[in-house]
Amino acid sequence: MSSEAPWQQQGYGDYLGTAWYRREFVSPPLQKNQHLILAFSAVDGDATVWVNGKEVGRHDLFDLDGINCWDAPFDFDITDFVNPQGKPNTLAVRVTKTSGAAGIYRSVKLLRVEK
């Protein structure tokens, strides 16, 4: 989903505000004892994630203790949000940041895991 660089280094200069990332994917086959996890290595900014138009979760730039989480990994179980195998899914991520570098700047992975 990213070139592993803040959006300022992807041709968007000094832009600050809200940006959208969107990608289509096909779910891998899942056994009854497996879940599908969407794992973000890091996002610099407030991030909201949707799969097929349904919100699956949020990651805030600052946690409840006020600690900046710009480099913290996070993930969501998207098993209940994906279409059956072979059908396309749409992943959308909205990132908002009002200062400094911003965006999805580390890898995003789709993982099949045991329950």
C-alpha positions as CSV (number, residue, x, y, z in Angstrom):
1,M,0.0,0.0,0.0
2,S,2.9,2.3,0.3
3,S,6.4,2.9,-1.0
4,E,7.5,2.8,2.6
5,A,8.0,6.6,2.8
6,P,5.9,9.5,4.2
7,W,3.6,11.1,1.6
8,Q,5.8,14.2,1.6
9,Q,8.5,11.9,0.0
10,Q,6.1,10.4,-2.5
11,G,5.6,13.7,-4.4
12,Y,3.1,15.5,-2.2
13,G,5.6,18.2,-0.9
14,D,4.6,19.9,2.3
15,Y,1.0,18.7,2.2
16,L,-0.6,18.2,5.7
17,G,-4.2,17.1,6.3
18,T,-6.1,14.0,5.2
19,A,-5.0,11.5,2.6
20,W,-6.7,8.3,1.4
21,Y,-5.1,5.0,0.4
22,R,-7.1,2.4,-1.5
23,R,-6.2,-1.0,-2.7
24,E,-8.1,-4.1,-4.0
25,F,-7.1,-7.6,-2.9
26,V,-8.4,-11.1,-3.0
27,S,-8.6,-13.0,0.3
28,P,-6.5,-16.2,0.5
29,P,-8.4,-19.4,1.3
30,L,-9.1,-19.8,5.0
31,Q,-9.6,-23.0,7.0
32,K,-12.3,-23.0,9.8
33,N,-9.6,-22.5,12.4
34,Q,-7.9,-19.5,10.7
35,H,-8.3,-15.7,10.8
36,L,-7.2,-13.0,8.4
37,I,-5.2,-10.2,10.0
38,L,-4.3,-6.9,8.4
39,A,-1.0,-5.8,9.9
40,F,0.4,-2.3,9.7
41,S,4.1,-1.9,10.5
42,A,3.5,1.8,11.2
43,V,1.4,4.8,10.2
44,D,2.3,8.4,11.1
45,G,-1.0,10.0,11.8
46,D,-4.5,9.1,12.9
47,A,-5.7,6.1,10.7
48,T,-9.1,4.7,10.1
49,V,-9.4,1.4,8.2
50,W,-12.3,0.1,6.1
51,V,-12.8,-3.2,4.3
52,N,-15.6,-3.3,1.7
53,G,-17.0,-0.1,3.1
54,K,-17.2,-1.3,6.7
55,E,-15.0,0.3,9.4
56,V,-12.7,-2.3,10.9
57,G,-10.7,-0.1,13.3
58,R,-8.8,3.0,14.1
59,H,-5.2,3.7,15.2
60,D,-4.6,7.1,16.9
61,L,-1.4,9.0,16.6
62,F,-1.4,9.4,20.4
63,D,-2.4,6.7,22.9
64,L,-4.5,7.4,26.0
65,D,-1.3,8.2,28.0
66,G,-0.3,10.9,25.4
67,I,2.5,8.8,24.0
68,N,3.2,9.4,20.3
69,C,2.6,6.1,18.4
70,W,3.8,7.2,15.0
71,D,6.1,4.1,14.8
72,A,4.0,1.6,16.6
73,P,2.7,-1.5,14.7
74,F,-1.0,-2.4,14.9
75,D,-3.4,-4.8,13.3
76,F,-7.0,-5.7,12.8
77,D,-8.8,-9.0,12.4
78,I,-10.7,-8.6,9.1
79,T,-12.0,-12.2,8.8
80,D,-15.6,-11.1,9.1
81,F,-15.2,-8.2,6.6
82,V,-13.8,-10.0,3.6
83,N,-15.7,-11.4,0.7
84,P,-15.5,-15.2,0.0
85,Q,-12.4,-16.5,-1.6
86,G,-11.9,-15.4,-5.2
87,K,-14.1,-12.2,-5.0
88,P,-12.4,-8.8,-4.8
89,N,-12.2,-6.8,-1.6
90,T,-11.5,-3.1,-1.2
91,L,-9.3,-1.8,1.5
92,A,-9.4,1.9,2.3
93,V,-7.3,3.8,4.8
94,R,-7.8,7.4,5.8
95,V,-4.7,9.1,7.4
96,T,-4.9,12.5,9.0
97,K,-1.8,14.5,10.2
98,T,-1.4,18.2,10.7
99,S,2.4,18.5,11.3
100,G,5.6,16.7,10.3
101,A,6.0,13.7,8.1
102,A,2.8,11.7,7.5
103,G,1.2,8.6,6.0
104,I,1.6,4.8,5.7
105,Y,5.4,4.7,5.6
106,R,6.1,1.1,6.5
107,S,4.8,-2.2,5.1
108,V,1.2,-3.5,5.3
109,K,0.7,-7.3,5.3
110,L,-2.2,-9.6,5.1
111,L,-1.6,-12.6,7.4
112,R,-3.4,-15.9,7.8
113,V,-3.2,-17.0,11.4
114,E,-4.6,-19.8,13.6
115,K,-7.4,-18.9,16.0
